[in-house]
Amino acid sequence: MILVKGSNQVEVENYANIETEKIANWARNTKMSFNDQKSKVMIITKKRPKNRRDIKIFLDNKELQQADTIKYLDITIDRRFNFNQHVDKITEKSMKIVHALSKSAKINWGLRHDVLRIIYNGAKLPLLSYGAPVWIECLKKKHNAIKFKGVHRQINIKIATAYRTTSHEAFCVLTGMTPILIELESQAKIYYNTRGNEKSEQYDSLKHYIQLTQ
């Protein structure tokens, strides 16, 4: 991944093309090649350009395609760092696991509570929390927080075998599981604490959770 910064689009293009030329020369000297079809360009900015145009970046004299999202280390990054697409992807994937468990339960006359808890801790929670310190800020948006709560609620229903009308908070008490929003923010806080990052002081998981449930 190459990151360049500039005060305007032309400056960014110039810096980026200089770096891609260095990479192309290195590749030729080492007898390597890059797939230009898999190489993408993305502009990261909070501003709305008046005259938006595709940025012209070349690799080995081939223009690279501009994209609105890029997948890096299995985290989907969008041009505004909202991480909305990443939230959609991991919550949809988690729901597929829940549906697969439902089918298995019908075949095997149900899965035991302890088995479901092991599946959640070993498969679903790592999927939902992967890279959390990177995108944790997106949980401040209520629509993203609701998606995570929805996934957590589905697995809680199966563990508690209670009515669907039961509240999410009551499910967490019945199953003894930490609410997903508190769990994710706690993991992010631990990450920042271990690295002496000042961001750790910004997170009050319980306070944020109460705000989202009001």
N, CA, C and O of each residue as an XYZ file, in Angstrom:
856
protein
N       0.843     -1.190      0.000
C       0.000      0.000      0.000
C       0.885      1.248      0.000
O       1.849      1.346      0.759
N       0.535      2.192     -0.864
C       1.262      3.464     -0.943
C       0.332      4.574     -0.487
O      -0.798      4.667     -0.967
N       0.789      5.417      0.432
C       0.011      6.552      0.903
C       0.763      7.833      0.581
O       1.935      7.982      0.927
N       0.084      8.750     -0.078
C       0.683     10.056     -0.372
C      -0.296     11.145      0.053
O      -1.508     10.931      0.087
N       0.249     12.311      0.374
C      -0.561     13.420      0.859
C      -0.239     14.670      0.068
O       0.921     14.938     -0.245
N      -1.277     15.437     -0.255
C      -1.062     16.668     -0.988
C      -2.149     17.677     -0.687
O      -3.213     17.325     -0.179
N      -1.877     18.942     -1.002
C      -2.849     20.001     -0.738
C      -3.958     20.045     -1.775
O      -5.011     20.637     -1.536
N      -3.726     19.417     -2.935
C      -4.749     19.365     -3.979
C      -4.560     18.095     -4.801
O      -3.597     17.356     -4.598
N      -5.477     17.846     -5.725
C      -5.460     16.598     -6.472
C      -4.251     16.486     -7.395
O      -3.682     15.406     -7.551
N      -3.862     17.599     -8.005
C      -2.709     17.572     -8.915
C      -1.439     17.209     -8.157
O      -0.614     16.438     -8.647
N      -1.289     17.763     -6.972
C      -0.109     17.474     -6.157
C      -0.077     16.007     -5.745
O       0.977     15.371     -5.748
N      -1.243     15.482     -5.393
C      -1.343     14.071     -5.024
C      -0.968     13.184     -6.212
O      -0.243     12.202     -6.051
N      -1.453     13.524     -7.382
C      -1.132     12.758     -8.589
C       0.374     12.731     -8.837
O       0.942     11.679     -9.132
N       1.010     13.880     -8.718
C       2.452     13.962     -8.973
C       3.241     13.104     -7.975
O       4.122     12.341     -8.371
N       2.924     13.231     -6.691
C       3.618     12.438     -5.669
C       3.406     10.941     -5.887
O       4.341     10.146     -5.795
N       2.151     10.573     -6.180
C       1.821      9.156     -6.347
C       2.516      8.560     -7.566
O       3.028      7.442     -7.500
N       2.539      9.289     -8.671
C       3.180      8.786     -9.886
C       4.692      8.650     -9.727
O       5.307      7.763    -10.318
N       5.284      9.528     -8.933
C       6.723      9.410     -8.653
C       6.995      8.100     -7.904
O       7.949      7.387     -8.214
N       6.147      7.791     -6.918
C       6.343      6.577     -6.124
C       6.056      5.320     -6.937
O       6.775      4.329     -6.814
N       5.016      5.348     -7.765
C       4.709      4.170     -8.582
C       5.795      3.920     -9.625
O       6.048      2.774     -9.996
N       6.431      4.979    -10.093
C       7.542      4.814    -11.039
C       8.730      4.143    -10.355
O       9.404      3.304    -10.954
N       8.984      4.513     -9.102
C      10.061      3.869     -8.351
C       9.773      2.374     -8.188
O      10.667      1.539     -8.327
N       8.516      2.053     -7.890
C       8.126      0.656     -7.705
C       8.247     -0.113     -9.008
O       8.719     -1.250     -9.021
N       7.823      0.504    -10.109
C       7.905     -0.153    -11.418
C       9.361     -0.436    -11.790
O       9.677     -1.501    -12.321
N      10.248      0.529    -11.507
C      11.677      0.329    -11.800
C      12.259     -0.800    -10.936
O      13.033     -1.626    -11.420
N      11.879     -0.823     -9.667
C      12.333     -1.893     -8.778
C      11.847     -3.252     -9.271
O      12.593     -4.231     -9.245
N      10.605     -3.309     -9.715
C      10.037     -4.568    -10.199
C      10.774     -5.055    -11.446
O      11.036     -6.250    -11.586
N      11.108     -4.137    -12.346
C      11.837     -4.537    -13.564
C      13.233     -5.047    -13.220
O      13.711     -6.014    -13.813
N      13.882     -4.394    -12.258
C      15.234     -4.803    -11.878
C      15.253     -6.170    -11.191
O      16.220     -6.922    -11.308
N      14.174     -6.478    -10.475
C      14.095     -7.764     -9.764
C      13.315     -8.813    -10.558
O      13.045     -9.911    -10.070
N      12.956     -8.447    -11.805
C      12.215     -9.357    -12.700
C      10.891     -9.795    -12.091
O      10.511    -10.965    -12.137
N      10.204     -8.810    -11.517
C       8.871     -9.043    -10.971
C       7.868     -8.205    -11.734
O       8.242     -7.302    -12.482
N       6.601     -8.502    -11.545
C       5.547     -7.736    -12.216
C       4.353     -7.592    -11.286
O       4.130     -8.422    -10.406
N       3.587     -6.523    -11.495
C       2.390     -6.265    -10.709
C       1.168     -6.356    -11.613
O       1.216     -5.973    -12.782
N       0.076     -6.866    -11.061
C      -1.179     -6.967    -11.804
C      -1.914     -5.639    -11.691
O      -2.452     -5.318    -10.631
N      -1.943     -4.869    -12.766
C      -2.588     -3.566    -12.722
C      -4.100     -3.670    -12.545
O      -4.740     -2.712    -12.111
N      -4.680     -4.839    -12.880
C      -6.122     -5.034    -12.710
C      -6.510     -5.145    -11.237
O      -7.635     -4.823    -10.857
N      -5.570     -5.602    -10.416
C      -5.838     -5.745     -8.988
C      -5.341     -4.558     -8.182
O      -5.579     -4.483     -6.977
N      -4.664     -3.644     -8.824
C      -4.156     -2.447     -8.141
C      -5.178     -1.324     -8.286
O      -5.601     -1.007     -9.397
N      -5.569     -0.732     -7.180
C      -6.609      0.298     -7.189
C      -6.094      1.595     -6.584
O      -5.106      1.613     -5.849
N      -6.790      2.682     -6.913
C      -6.471      4.008     -6.393
C      -7.705      4.544     -5.677
O      -8.825      4.403     -6.168
N      -7.498      5.153     -4.527
C      -8.625      5.732     -3.796
C      -8.204      7.059     -3.168
O      -7.139      7.161     -2.559
N      -9.046      8.062     -3.322
C      -8.813      9.364     -2.698
C      -9.502      9.365     -1.339
O     -10.692      9.062     -1.240
N      -8.754      9.705     -0.293
C      -9.319      9.773      1.058
C      -9.436     11.244      1.443
O      -8.428     11.932      1.599
N     -10.656     11.716      1.595
C     -10.872     13.117      1.929
C     -12.249     13.299      2.549
O     -13.180     12.552      2.249
N     -12.369     14.295      3.412
C     -13.650     14.654      3.996
C     -14.326     15.762      3.192
O     -15.500     16.066      3.403
N     -13.577     16.358      2.273
C     -14.090     17.479      1.500
C     -14.866     16.982      0.285
O     -14.652     15.868     -0.194
N     -15.765     17.822     -0.198
C     -16.499     17.538     -1.415
C     -15.912     18.403     -2.539
O     -16.140     19.612     -2.565
N     -15.158     17.796     -3.469
C     -14.540     18.583     -4.531
C     -15.582     19.219     -5.454
O     -16.588     18.594     -5.790
N     -15.332     20.461     -5.858
C     -16.269     21.163     -6.732
C     -16.328     20.508     -8.108
O     -17.408     20.282     -8.654
N     -15.172     20.212     -8.652
C     -15.109     19.562     -9.959
C     -14.422     18.208     -9.800
O     -13.211     18.085     -9.979
N     -15.211     17.207     -9.465
C     -14.632     15.888     -9.205
C     -14.247     15.205    -10.512
O     -15.027     15.177    -11.464
N     -13.056     14.665    -10.545
C     -12.603     13.882    -11.691
C     -11.742     12.734    -11.177
O     -11.201     12.785    -10.073
N     -11.632     11.708    -11.995
C     -10.810     10.570    -11.602
C      -9.345     10.975    -11.530
O      -8.849     11.726    -12.369
N      -8.677     10.472    -10.528
C      -7.262     10.774    -10.365
C      -6.446      9.900    -11.319
O      -6.748      8.718    -11.490
N      -5.433     10.466    -11.930
C      -4.638      9.770    -12.948
C      -3.342      9.247    -12.327
O      -2.367      9.985    -12.180
N      -3.348      7.978    -11.971
C      -2.165      7.319    -11.415
C      -1.799      6.159    -12.333
O      -2.663      5.384    -12.742
N      -0.520      6.047    -12.651
C      -0.060      5.024    -13.597
C       0.948      4.085    -12.925
O       1.761      4.496    -12.097
N       0.863      2.825    -13.311
C       1.826      1.825    -12.862
C       2.317      1.074    -14.086
O       1.559      0.369    -14.752
N       3.596      1.240    -14.366
C       4.185      0.625    -15.564
C       3.438      1.068    -16.819
O       3.126      0.259    -17.692
N       3.156      2.386    -16.889
C       2.484      3.028    -18.034
C       1.037      2.571    -18.226
O       0.468      2.758    -19.301
N       0.452      1.984    -17.211
C      -0.954      1.581    -17.289
C      -1.733      2.328    -16.211
O      -1.352      2.328    -15.041
N      -2.828      2.965    -16.622
C      -3.619      3.748    -15.673
C      -4.359      2.824    -14.700
O      -4.979      1.841    -15.106
N      -4.281      3.155    -13.432
C      -4.935      2.353    -12.408
C      -6.383      2.798    -12.216
O      -6.704      3.982    -12.324
N      -7.239      1.835    -11.931
C      -8.664      2.109    -11.754
C      -8.913      2.746    -10.396
O      -8.333      2.341     -9.389
N      -9.791      3.760    -10.385
C     -10.140      4.427     -9.134
C     -11.302      3.697     -8.475
O     -12.240      3.275     -9.152
N     -11.241      3.549     -7.155
C     -12.283      2.834     -6.407
C     -12.739      3.672     -5.225
O     -12.018      4.553     -4.757
N     -13.958      3.385     -4.744
C     -14.489      4.077     -3.569
C     -14.167      3.333     -2.283
O     -14.230      3.909     -1.198
N     -13.817      2.042     -2.402
C     -13.421      1.251     -1.239
C     -12.228      0.377     -1.599
O     -12.068     -0.040     -2.746
N     -11.405      0.110     -0.611
C     -10.248     -0.767     -0.782
C     -10.200     -1.731      0.397
O     -10.382     -1.329      1.546
N      -9.957     -2.990      0.108
C      -9.850     -3.994      1.155
C      -8.378     -4.188      1.489
O      -7.578     -4.547      0.625
N      -8.028     -3.949      2.748
C      -6.635     -4.087      3.194
C      -6.616     -4.867      4.498
O      -7.234     -4.464      5.483
N      -5.898     -5.994      4.496
C      -5.832     -6.881      5.661
C      -7.238     -7.241      6.145
O      -7.508     -7.292      7.345
N      -8.120     -7.486      5.180
C      -9.506     -7.924      5.421
C     -10.367     -6.856      6.094
O     -11.417     -7.166      6.657
N      -9.926     -5.608      6.038
C     -10.745     -4.494      6.521
C     -11.092     -3.617      5.324
O     -10.199     -3.174      4.601
N     -12.372     -3.366      5.112
C     -12.824     -2.555      3.990
C     -12.745     -1.083      4.373
O     -13.432     -0.629      5.288
N     -11.899     -0.348      3.662
C     -11.686      1.079      3.933
C     -12.375      1.887      2.844
O     -12.165      1.633      1.658
N     -13.191      2.854      3.231
C     -13.861      3.720      2.253
C     -13.180      5.082      2.226
O     -12.352      5.387      3.084
N     -13.529      5.884      1.253
C     -12.821      7.138      1.008
C     -13.016      8.175      2.107
O     -12.242      9.128      2.199
N     -14.038      8.001      2.940
C     -14.276      8.954      4.024
C     -13.986      8.365      5.403
O     -14.268      8.992      6.424
N     -13.429      7.170      5.427
C     -13.107      6.488      6.686
C     -14.341      6.343      7.579
O     -14.247      6.457      8.801
N     -15.498      6.091      6.959
C     -16.715      5.846      7.727
C     -16.820      4.388      8.169
O     -17.448      4.083      9.183
N     -16.202      3.493      7.404
C     -16.208      2.047      7.660
C     -17.621      1.455      7.634
O     -17.860      0.399      8.218
N     -18.556      2.133      6.959
C     -19.918      1.612      6.872
C     -19.956      0.301      6.090
O     -20.664     -0.632      6.470
N     -19.201      0.232      5.007
C     -19.170     -0.988      4.192
C     -18.558     -2.149      4.966
O     -18.979     -3.296      4.816
N     -17.563     -1.844      5.795
C     -16.941     -2.900      6.588
C     -17.927     -3.451      7.616
O     -17.998     -4.662      7.825
N     -18.678     -2.572      8.249
C     -19.692     -3.000      9.216
C     -20.743     -3.871      8.532
O     -21.144     -4.905      9.065
N     -21.185     -3.445      7.348
C     -22.182     -4.226      6.599
C     -21.652     -5.623      6.293
O     -22.372     -6.614      6.415
N     -20.389     -5.687      5.896
C     -19.811     -6.973      5.484
C     -19.717     -7.949      6.655
O     -20.122     -9.104      6.530
N     -19.189     -7.497      7.787
C     -18.972     -8.428      8.898
C     -20.285     -8.796      9.594
O     -20.427     -9.913     10.091
N     -21.241     -7.869      9.634
C     -22.525     -8.216     10.255
C     -23.315     -9.185      9.376
O     -23.966    -10.097      9.887
N     -23.260     -8.992      8.052
C     -23.940     -9.925      7.143
C     -23.309    -11.311      7.225
O     -24.011    -12.322      7.214
N     -21.988    -11.351      7.306
C     -21.292    -12.633      7.420
C     -21.644    -13.332      8.726
O     -21.806    -14.552      8.759
N     -21.760    -12.565      9.793
C     -22.115    -13.139     11.088
C     -23.540    -13.682     11.081
O     -23.815    -14.724     11.676
N     -24.447    -12.972     10.403
C     -25.827    -13.438     10.328
C     -25.919    -14.756      9.560
O     -26.764    -15.596      9.868
N     -25.063    -14.936      8.574
C     -25.044    -16.198      7.832
C     -24.646    -17.353      8.751
O     -25.160    -18.464      8.626
N     -23.718    -17.075      9.682
C     -23.328    -18.103     10.657
C     -24.514    -18.461     11.549
O     -24.734    -19.631     11.861
N     -25.284    -17.432     11.962
C     -26.456    -17.670     12.804
C     -27.475    -18.533     12.067
O     -28.035    -19.468     12.640
N     -27.715    -18.215     10.786
C     -28.674    -18.994     10.000
C     -28.190    -20.431      9.817
O     -28.990    -21.366      9.833
N     -26.881    -20.604      9.645
C     -26.328    -21.959      9.510
C     -26.527    -22.743     10.804
O     -26.802    -23.942     10.775
N     -26.384    -22.056     11.944
C     -26.622    -22.706     13.234
C     -28.087    -23.113     13.373
O     -28.398    -24.162     13.937
N     -28.975    -22.279     12.857
C     -30.400    -22.586     12.930
C     -30.719    -23.861     12.162
O     -31.491    -24.696     12.634
N     -30.129    -24.015     10.983
C     -30.350    -25.223     10.190
C     -29.793    -26.442     10.907
O     -30.418    -27.503     10.915
N     -28.607    -26.292     11.514
C     -28.000    -27.399     12.241
C     -28.845    -27.789     13.441
O     -28.972    -28.970     13.761
N     -29.419    -26.800     14.100
C     -30.244    -27.068     15.275
C     -31.484    -27.871     14.906
O     -31.909    -28.743     15.663
N     -32.067    -27.581     13.744
C     -33.256    -28.307     13.306
C     -32.927    -29.770     13.015
O     -33.730    -30.663     13.285
N     -31.728    -30.003     12.455
C     -31.328    -31.368     12.103
C     -30.977    -32.169     13.353
O     -31.344    -33.338     13.476
N     -30.263    -31.532     14.276
C     -29.745    -32.235     15.454
C     -30.591    -32.004     16.708
O     -30.113    -32.226     17.821
N     -31.827    -31.566     16.542
C     -32.722    -31.305     17.662
C     -32.156    -30.269     18.622
O     -32.320    -30.367     19.838
N     -31.498    -29.293     18.059
C     -31.015    -28.186     18.874
C     -29.589    -28.379     19.361
O     -29.139    -29.501     19.591
N     -28.882    -27.251     19.515
C     -27.521    -27.280     20.041
C     -27.553    -26.836     21.497
O     -28.322    -25.950     21.868
N     -26.716    -27.455     22.317
C     -26.680    -27.112     23.730
C     -26.178    -25.686     23.932
O     -25.464    -25.137     23.092
N     -26.564    -25.100     25.059
C     -26.184    -23.717     25.342
C     -24.670    -23.547     25.390
O     -24.138    -22.563     24.876
N     -23.973    -24.505     26.008
C     -22.523    -24.385     26.131
C     -21.842    -24.479     24.769
O     -20.808    -23.854     24.532
N     -22.446    -25.278     23.870
C     -21.883    -25.389     22.515
C     -22.050    -24.073     21.763
O     -21.123    -23.609     21.097
N     -23.228    -23.477     21.872
C     -23.480    -22.193     21.210
C     -22.552    -21.105     21.751
O     -22.088    -20.252     20.995
N     -22.287    -21.134     23.041
C     -21.392    -20.143     23.643
C     -19.962    -20.309     23.113
O     -19.273    -19.323     22.852
N     -19.528    -21.552     22.959
C     -18.189    -21.821     22.410
C     -18.101    -21.330     20.970
O     -17.092    -20.750     20.568
N     -19.159    -21.563     20.192
C     -19.188    -21.109     18.793
C     -19.123    -19.590     18.727
O     -18.427    -19.027     17.881
N     -19.851    -18.930     19.625
C     -19.848    -17.465     19.641
C     -18.469    -16.916     19.984
O     -17.947    -16.045     19.288
N     -17.878    -17.437     21.072
C     -16.569    -16.942     21.518
C     -15.443    -17.314     20.559
O     -14.462    -16.582     20.429
N     -15.591    -18.470     19.880
C     -14.510    -18.930     19.003
C     -14.631    -18.528     17.559
O     -13.637    -18.517     16.832
N     -15.853    -18.192     17.118
C     -16.049    -17.883     15.699
C     -16.662    -16.507     15.463
O     -16.131    -15.712     14.687
N     -17.776    -16.225     16.130
C     -18.484    -14.973     15.842
C     -17.798    -13.749     16.433
O     -17.623    -12.743     15.746
N     -17.407    -13.829     17.708
C     -16.792    -12.667     18.353
C     -15.478    -12.260     17.683
O     -15.266    -11.067     17.466
N     -14.578    -13.209     17.342
C     -13.364    -12.804     16.620
C     -13.672    -12.150     15.271
O     -12.966    -11.236     14.842
N     -14.732    -12.625     14.603
C     -15.118    -12.031     13.316
C     -15.619    -10.610     13.510
O     -15.243     -9.712     12.756
N     -16.462    -10.398     14.513
C     -17.030     -9.076     14.757
C     -16.003     -8.083     15.300
O     -16.103     -6.883     15.045
N     -15.024     -8.577     16.042
C     -14.076     -7.680     16.707
C     -12.760     -7.514     15.954
O     -11.887     -6.767     16.397
N     -12.605     -8.199     14.822
C     -11.335     -8.119     14.088
C     -11.042     -6.673     13.673
O     -11.854     -6.034     13.003
N      -9.888     -6.175     14.074
C      -9.476     -4.817     13.708
C     -10.288     -3.723     14.378
O     -10.306     -2.590     13.897
N     -10.964     -4.041     15.486
C     -11.845     -3.069     16.145
C     -11.181     -1.736     16.475
O     -11.819     -0.697     16.305
N      -9.918     -1.712     16.944
C      -9.298     -0.411     17.244
C      -9.215      0.525     16.028
O      -9.123      1.743     16.182
N      -9.248     -0.050     14.832
C      -9.162      0.769     13.614
C     -10.488      1.462     13.322
O     -10.514      2.647     12.990
N     -11.603      0.713     13.446
C     -12.902      1.252     13.031
C     -13.863      1.517     14.186
O     -15.049      1.752     13.953
N     -13.373      1.483     15.432
C     -14.250      1.615     16.593
C     -15.033      2.927     16.586
O     -16.135      2.989     17.132
N     -14.481      3.971     15.977
C     -15.156      5.266     15.955
C     -16.496      5.210     15.227
O     -17.391      6.005     15.513
N     -16.640      4.268     14.281
C     -17.884      4.195     13.506
C     -19.064      3.755     14.356
O     -20.213      3.922     13.947
N     -18.801      3.190     15.543
C     -19.887      2.771     16.423
C     -20.573      3.960     17.085
O     -21.615      3.795     17.719
N     -20.006      5.145     16.949
C     -20.661      6.340     17.471
C     -21.900      6.682     16.645
O     -22.768      7.437     17.083
N     -21.962      6.113     15.448
C     -23.151      6.294     14.606
C     -24.160      5.210     14.967
O     -23.841      4.022     14.955
N     -25.357      5.625     15.283
C     -26.353      4.710     15.833
C     -26.700      3.576     14.874
O     -26.932      2.449     15.311
N     -26.740      3.860     13.572
C     -27.143      2.817     12.623
C     -26.122      1.681     12.578
O     -26.494      0.529     12.352
N     -24.837      1.987     12.791
C     -23.824      0.929     12.849
C     -23.932      0.137     14.148
O     -23.806     -1.088     14.147
N     -24.164      0.837     15.251
C     -24.301      0.161     16.542
C     -25.498     -0.782     16.541
O     -25.430     -1.869     17.117
N     -26.589     -0.379     15.903
C     -27.797     -1.209     15.840
C     -27.521     -2.513     15.095
O     -28.047     -3.560     15.470
N     -26.705     -2.461     14.049
C     -26.388     -3.670     13.279
C     -25.636     -4.683     14.144
O     -25.913     -5.880     14.080
N     -24.693     -4.208     14.947
C     -23.955     -5.107     15.835
C     -24.870     -5.688     16.904
O     -24.789     -6.875     17.220
N     -25.738     -4.850     17.459
C     -26.664     -5.332     18.479
C     -27.612     -6.372     17.906
O     -27.978     -7.325     18.594
N     -28.014     -6.197     16.650
C     -28.912     -7.148     16.008
C     -28.285     -8.526     15.870
O     -28.939     -9.541     16.110
N     -27.012     -8.558     15.481
C     -26.305     -9.837     15.354
C     -26.157    -10.509     16.713
O     -26.396    -11.708     16.857
N     -25.760     -9.718     17.711
C     -25.581    -10.262     19.059
C     -26.900    -10.765     19.625
O     -26.937    -11.775     20.328
N     -27.962    -10.070     19.321
C     -29.282    -10.454     19.813
C     -29.698    -11.825     19.270
O     -30.279    -12.634     19.994
N     -29.400    -12.079     18.003
C     -29.787    -13.351     17.391
C     -29.127    -14.546     18.078
O     -29.782    -15.557     18.333
N     -27.843    -14.431     18.375
C     -27.159    -15.546     19.051
C     -27.634    -15.658     20.497
O     -27.695    -16.762     21.038
N     -27.972    -14.531     21.133
C     -28.491    -14.561     22.500
C     -29.839    -15.272     22.570
O     -30.124    -15.984     23.533
N     -30.665    -15.076     21.545
C     -31.971    -15.732     21.498
C     -31.801    -17.242     21.506
O     -32.541    -17.956     22.184
N     -30.825    -17.724     20.749
C     -30.610    -19.165     20.631
C     -29.988    -19.748     21.906
O     -30.268    -20.889     22.274
N     -29.143    -18.957     22.575
C     -28.534    -19.451     23.809
C     -29.553    -19.455     24.955
O     -29.627    -20.413     25.725
N     -30.339    -18.370     25.059
C     -31.283    -18.238     26.172
C     -32.587    -18.992     25.919
O     -33.326    -19.293     26.857
N     -32.872    -19.302     24.628
C     -34.146    -19.929     24.227
C     -35.328    -19.204     24.878
O     -36.214    -19.817     25.472
N     -35.303    -17.873     24.742
C     -36.365    -17.045     25.315
C     -37.196    -16.437     24.186
O     -36.887    -16.611     23.008
N     -38.246    -15.726     24.565
C     -39.099    -15.087     23.572
C     -38.339    -13.971     22.863
O     -37.461    -13.328     23.439
N     -38.700    -13.758     21.598
C     -38.037    -12.701     20.812
C     -38.381    -11.305     21.318
O     -37.669    -10.345     21.023
N     -39.455    -11.188     22.067
C     -39.850     -9.876     22.595
C     -38.979     -9.440     23.774
O     -39.055     -8.296     24.222
N     -38.155    -10.357     24.268
C     -37.251    -10.018     25.376
C     -36.239     -8.974     24.913
O     -35.745     -9.046     23.788
N     -35.929     -8.010     25.767
C     -35.000     -6.939     25.395
C     -33.574     -7.466     25.261
O     -33.221     -8.506     25.818
N     -32.774     -6.731     24.516
C     -31.373     -7.117     24.313
C     -30.617     -7.149     25.632
O     -29.814     -8.052     25.866
N     -30.868     -6.171     26.494
C     -30.173     -6.099     27.778
C     -30.542     -7.299     28.662
O     -29.685     -7.860     29.344
N     -31.828     -7.686     28.641
C     -32.265     -8.837     29.430
C     -31.619    -10.122     28.918
O     -31.255    -10.996     29.704
N     -31.478    -10.232     27.586
C     -30.814    -11.398     27.006
C     -29.377    -11.508     27.513
O     -28.912    -12.599     27.844
N     -28.678    -10.374     27.573
C     -27.284    -10.380     28.025
C     -27.185    -10.833     29.481
O     -26.230    -11.510     29.861
N     -28.178    -10.456     30.298
C     -28.202    -10.885     31.703
C     -28.458    -12.392     31.783
O     -27.807    -13.099     32.552
N     -29.413    -12.877     30.980
C     -29.768    -14.298     31.007
C     -28.617    -15.192     30.550
O     -28.386    -16.262     31.114
N     -27.901    -14.742     29.523
C     -26.817    -15.553     28.967
C     -25.480    -15.287     29.645
O     -24.535    -16.057     29.475
N     -25.393    -14.193     30.417
C     -24.128    -13.853     31.068
C     -23.079    -13.357     30.106
O     -21.883    -13.452     30.378
N     -23.528    -12.816     28.958
C     -22.590    -12.342     27.933
C     -22.511    -10.816     27.946
O     -23.523    -10.137     28.119
N     -21.314    -10.290     27.763
C     -21.115     -8.843     27.719
C     -21.759     -8.275     26.461
O     -21.552     -8.827     25.380
N     -22.537     -7.185     26.559
C     -23.090     -6.559     25.354
C     -21.999     -6.276     24.338
O     -20.908     -5.836     24.700
N     -22.284     -6.522     23.083
C     -21.266     -6.473     22.037
C     -20.592     -5.108     21.933
O     -19.391     -5.039     21.674
N     -21.338     -4.022     22.129
C     -20.739     -2.691     22.017
C     -19.717     -2.447     23.123
O     -18.658     -1.867     22.884
N     -20.040     -2.890     24.329
C     -19.100     -2.746     25.442
C     -17.874     -3.617     25.212
O     -16.752     -3.206     25.506
N     -18.087     -4.829     24.682
C     -16.980     -5.745     24.405
C     -16.016     -5.160     23.378
O     -14.801     -5.216     23.564
N     -16.552     -4.601     22.298
C     -15.712     -4.048     21.240
C     -14.924     -2.840     21.728
O     -13.731     -2.721     21.450
N     -15.580     -1.950     22.449
C     -14.897     -0.753     22.936
C     -13.877     -1.102     24.017
O     -12.860     -0.421     24.157
N     -14.144     -2.150     24.775
C     -13.172     -2.592     25.780
C     -11.910     -3.123     25.107
O     -10.796     -2.857     25.559
N     -12.094     -3.876     24.021
C     -10.936     -4.393     23.284
C     -10.113     -3.258     22.692
O      -8.883     -3.297     22.710
N     -10.800     -2.243     22.166
C     -10.091     -1.091     21.605
C      -9.322     -0.346     22.698
O      -8.192      0.090     22.483
N      -9.942     -0.206     23.867
C      -9.298      0.511     24.976
C      -8.063     -0.246     25.459
O      -7.038      0.363     25.765
N      -8.162     -1.582     25.526
C      -7.004     -2.394     25.928
C      -5.871     -2.220     24.934
O      -4.708     -2.099     25.319
N      -6.218     -2.208     23.640
C      -5.204     -2.032     22.595
C      -4.479     -0.697     22.757
O      -3.251     -0.641     22.689
N      -5.238      0.373     22.972
C      -4.623      1.696     23.101
C      -3.831      1.808     24.405
O      -2.787      2.459     24.444
N      -4.320      1.179     25.463
C      -3.598      1.228     26.744
C      -2.235      0.554     26.649
O      -1.248      1.062     27.180
N      -2.183     -0.591     25.972
C      -0.927     -1.329     25.867
C       0.102     -0.581     25.035
O       1.298     -0.863     25.117
N      -0.360      0.369     24.236
C       0.555      1.145     23.393
C       0.705      2.590     23.856
O       1.298      3.418     23.164
N       0.153      2.884     25.047
C       0.298      4.216     25.607
C      -0.347      5.287     24.773
O       0.119      6.426     24.750
N      -1.442      4.929     24.068
C      -2.129      5.876     23.196
C      -3.144      6.675     23.995
O      -3.876      6.115     24.810
N      -3.191      7.999     23.764
C      -4.106      8.869     24.494
C      -5.569      8.569     24.180
O      -6.455      8.974     24.933
N      -5.839      7.858     23.070
C      -7.219      7.554     22.708
C      -7.910      6.693     23.750
O      -9.138      6.693     23.842
N      -7.128      5.956     24.538
C      -7.727      5.067     25.536
C      -8.576      5.849     26.532
O      -9.536      5.313     27.084
N      -8.226      7.119     26.764
C      -8.962      7.934     27.719
C     -10.281      8.432     27.148
O     -11.131      8.928     27.887
N     -10.459      8.302     25.815
C     -11.667      8.815     25.174
C     -12.832      7.842     25.297
O     -13.984      8.237     25.116
N     -12.552      6.581     25.601
C     -13.590      5.556     25.570
C     -14.134      5.267     26.953
O     -13.408      4.852     27.856
N     -15.418      5.494     27.096
C     -16.154      5.075     28.277
C     -17.263      4.172     27.755
O     -18.350      4.640     27.416
N     -16.979      2.876     27.693
C     -17.867      1.929     27.029
C     -19.271      1.953     27.608
O     -20.251      1.966     26.863
N     -19.378      1.959     28.940
C     -20.691      1.907     29.574
C     -21.481      3.180     29.281
O     -22.675      3.115     28.985
N     -20.823      4.335     29.361
C     -21.492      5.607     29.102
C     -21.985      5.656     27.662
O     -23.110      6.081     27.400
N     -21.138      5.220     26.727
C     -21.520      5.220     25.318
C     -22.676      4.258     25.067
O     -23.581      4.553     24.286
N     -22.640      3.096     25.738
C     -23.699      2.111     25.554
C     -25.037      2.653     26.043
O     -26.066      2.448     25.399
N     -25.025      3.334     27.164
C     -26.256      3.903     27.717
C     -26.819      4.967     26.766
O     -28.032      5.045     26.575
N     -25.951      5.779     26.174
C     -26.387      6.800     25.228
C     -27.070      6.191     24.009
O     -28.062      6.729     23.516
N     -26.540      5.064     23.521
C     -27.088      4.420     22.332
C     -28.418      3.726     22.620
O     -29.236      3.562     21.714
N     -28.642      3.321     23.860
C     -29.869      2.594     24.193
C     -31.002      3.529     24.603
O     -32.135      3.087     24.795
N     -30.704      4.804     24.734
C     -31.751      5.743     25.127
C     -32.599      6.155     23.919
O     -33.533      6.945     24.061
